[in-house]
Amino acid sequence: MMQCSCIANDNFNFIIEYKKDYLLLIDKSEWITSQYNTKLDTIPLKITNGSREKTIDMRVGGTTLINYCDLPSDNGCGNDGIYEFQVETCGQIFTKCDVVLIHIMCSYSKLLLQYKPEEYEDKVWPILREIEFIKANSRICNVTKATDHYMILKRMFEHINCKC
């Protein structure tokens, strides 16, 4: 029997959990395998960040550990950015975009600890709003808008001296 699985109902989906030195990509896609085949264990996952790309093996229906240094980036060890994740199976290409904000979320945590709750509306809310704009735009693969908000957010963090 040949190993072959397809994504059903165009349901290519995953969750990303952030850890200190790596992220976990938890595959929640809807996979089907015909009675004449055996289930795929892994499938090539192409990860693109701008003009940079890498391909890794993703565990089908499982959890894949991705070191930040294995993400395609211009600084050699992963960076914040809008990433496109793509698999090809059964003659179809499935794409999902998501944002990885390793450094931004670290800075945001520092910011939360820096201010009193009564100062959040003026100091924290504008930062959180930009983070949510980035996330929303990246999920619909609107890379240009997400990048615009990311650049705004970087400038905001530079002004409050809250980098990681």
C-alpha positions in Angstrom: 0.0 0.0 0.0 1.1 3.5 -0.8 1.2 6.3 1.8 -1.2 8.9 0.7 -3.6 11.3 2.6 -5.6 14.2 1.3 -7.0 17.3 3.0 -10.8 17.1 3.1 -13.1 20.1 2.6 -10.2 22.5 2.1 -9.6 22.3 5.8 -5.8 23.0 6.1 -5.6 24.3 9.7 -3.1 24.4 12.5 -2.4 26.1 15.8 0.9 27.7 16.8 2.1 27.6 20.4 5.1 29.7 21.3 7.8 28.3 23.6 11.1 29.9 24.6 13.3 28.6 21.8 10.8 27.0 19.5 7.3 26.9 18.4 4.9 24.0 18.2 2.8 23.7 15.0 -0.2 21.5 15.9 -1.9 20.2 12.8 -5.7 20.4 13.0 -6.3 19.8 9.3 -9.0 17.4 8.2 -7.1 14.5 6.6 -8.6 11.5 4.8 -7.0 8.4 3.5 -8.6 6.0 1.0 -9.0 2.3 1.9 -6.3 1.5 -0.7 -3.6 3.6 1.0 -2.0 4.0 4.4 -2.0 7.3 6.2 0.9 9.7 5.7 3.1 10.2 8.7 4.7 13.5 7.5 4.3 15.9 4.6 6.7 18.6 3.3 5.6 22.0 4.7 7.0 25.0 2.9 7.4 28.1 5.1 7.9 31.4 3.4 8.8 34.8 4.9 9.1 37.4 2.2 11.6 36.1 -0.3 13.1 33.5 2.0 11.7 30.0 2.3 12.5 26.7 4.0 10.8 23.3 3.8 10.4 21.0 6.8 8.6 17.8 7.5 5.2 18.4 9.2 3.7 15.6 11.2 0.3 14.8 9.7 -2.4 15.3 12.4 0.3 15.7 15.0 2.6 18.3 16.5 5.8 19.5 14.8 8.5 21.3 16.8 10.1 24.1 14.8 13.1 25.9 16.3 13.0 29.6 15.8 16.4 29.3 14.1 14.9 27.0 11.5 12.4 29.7 10.4 13.4 31.4 7.1 14.7 34.8 8.1 17.3 37.4 7.2 19.1 37.3 10.5 19.9 33.5 10.5 17.9 32.6 13.7 14.3 33.4 13.1 12.6 36.7 13.5 9.2 38.3 13.9 7.3 38.2 10.7 4.3 37.1 8.6 4.8 33.6 7.5 3.1 31.6 4.8 2.7 27.9 5.4 2.0 25.7 2.4 1.5 22.0 1.7 0.8 20.2 -1.5 -1.2 17.0 -1.5 -3.5 15.1 -3.9 -2.8 17.6 -6.6 -3.9 20.6 -4.5 -1.9 23.4 -2.8 -3.1 24.6 0.6 -1.9 27.8 2.1 -2.3 29.5 5.5 -0.7 32.6 6.8 0.1 33.4 10.4 2.3 35.8 12.3 5.2 34.9 14.5 5.9 37.6 17.1 8.6 36.2 19.3 10.3 39.5 20.1 7.2 41.7 20.0 5.3 39.5 22.5 8.4 39.5 24.8 8.5 43.3 24.7 4.7 43.4 25.2 5.1 41.3 28.4 7.7 43.7 29.7 5.4 46.6 28.9 2.6 45.1 30.9 4.9 44.9 33.9 6.2 48.4 33.5 2.8 50.2 34.0 0.1 50.2 36.6 -3.3 48.9 35.4 -4.8 52.4 35.5 -2.2 53.5 32.9 -3.0 50.7 30.5 -5.5 52.7 28.4 -2.9 55.3 27.4 0.2 53.2 27.4 -0.8 49.6 26.7 -4.0 49.7 24.6 -2.4 51.4 21.5 0.3 48.6 21.5 -2.3 45.8 21.9 -4.4 47.3 19.1 -1.4 47.2 16.7 -0.6 43.6 17.6 -4.2 42.6 16.9 -4.1 44.5 13.5 -1.0 42.5 12.6 -2.6 39.2 13.6 -5.9 39.9 11.8 -4.2 40.9 8.6 -1.7 38.1 8.6 -4.5 35.5 9.0 -6.0 36.6 5.8 -2.5 36.8 4.1 -2.7 40.5 3.8 1.1 40.8 4.2 1.4 44.4 3.1 -1.1 45.7 5.8 0.3 43.4 8.5 3.8 44.6 7.7 2.7 48.3 7.8 1.3 47.7 11.3 4.4 45.8 12.3 6.6 48.8 11.4 4.3 51.1 13.4 4.6 48.8 16.3 8.4 48.6 16.1 8.6 52.4 16.2 6.2 52.5 19.2 8.4 50.1 21.1 11.5 52.1 20.2 9.9 55.2 21.8 9.2 53.4 25.1 12.5 51.6 25.3 10.9 48.2 25.9 12.8 45.8 23.7 13.8 42.2 24.2 
